[in-house]
Amino acid sequence: MPGFGRLIHGLNARPVRREGADAAALRAALRVLEHGGALLVFPEGTRGEEGTLRPAKPGAALLAVRTGAPVVPVYVRGSGRAWPRGRRLPRPVKVVVTFGPPLRFERPAEADKKEYTTR
């Protein structure tokens, strides 16, 4: 959609390669977190069918464990009806966003960096 890419980039959003590792995106995300910033990460990597949880990609977990940053789980209900795949523009329907309590994930003390980053 014309202009949408500029809007997203202007909001400081960056694309991430969905398949395989995206080292540049990972480094950029680590910099943001190490400087006390916040990230919005979609661990599944793409939109799925409404109400179906897809397998998570490892990048979000790696960021959480490596930086110790708090993770606020979020559930979005209704977005698939609001803007289904293949539809050019969203439609006005109710979308509910539910936030869970912040969680922290720590790297096990015995894990060395090489072992940790290759999993």
Protein Blocks (a to p, Z undefined) as FASTA:
>chain_A
ZZklmmmmmnopacddfedcdfklmmmmmmmmmnopacdddfkopacdehiacdddfklm
mmmmmnopacdddddehjlmmmgghiabdcdddddddddddddddddfklcfklmmmZZ
